[in-house]
Amino acid sequence: MFRTIKLKLPYDRSFIETAKQFRETTQIFLDYGFKNKIFNKPNQ
């Protein structure tokens, strides 16, 4: 069962920029892992 909590955050420019940087950085790591076939699973 999943539950979702919706919150309305006040607009904060520094928070928006931090979230954008986090998204871009995460995408770099995801692209690298996909390209190099690196997964979070034990080797068999």
C-alpha positions as CSV (number, residue, x, y, z in Angstrom):
1,M,0.0,0.0,0.0
2,F,1.4,3.4,-1.0
3,R,0.4,6.6,0.7
4,T,1.0,10.0,-0.7
5,I,1.3,13.2,1.3
6,K,0.9,16.4,-0.6
7,L,2.5,19.5,0.8
8,K,2.4,23.0,-0.5
9,L,5.9,24.5,-0.1
10,P,6.5,28.2,-0.1
11,Y,8.4,29.4,-3.2
12,D,12.1,29.6,-2.5
13,R,14.5,30.3,-5.3
14,S,17.4,28.7,-3.6
15,F,15.4,25.5,-3.0
16,I,14.3,25.4,-6.6
17,E,17.9,25.7,-7.8
18,T,19.1,23.0,-5.4
19,A,16.4,20.7,-6.6
20,K,17.4,21.3,-10.3
21,Q,21.1,20.7,-9.5
22,F,20.2,17.5,-7.7
23,R,18.1,16.3,-10.6
24,E,20.9,17.0,-13.1
25,T,23.5,15.3,-11.0
26,T,21.3,12.2,-10.4
27,Q,20.7,12.0,-14.2
28,I,24.5,11.9,-14.8
29,F,24.9,9.0,-12.4
30,L,21.9,7.1,-13.9
31,D,23.2,7.6,-17.4
32,Y,26.7,6.4,-16.4
33,G,25.2,3.3,-14.7
34,F,23.0,2.4,-17.6
35,K,25.8,2.9,-20.2
36,N,28.2,0.7,-18.2
37,K,25.5,-1.8,-17.2
38,I,26.1,-1.2,-13.5
39,F,23.1,-2.3,-11.4
40,N,22.4,-2.6,-7.6
41,K,22.2,-6.4,-7.5
42,P,24.6,-9.2,-6.4
43,N,26.6,-10.9,-9.1
44,Q,25.7,-14.5,-9.8
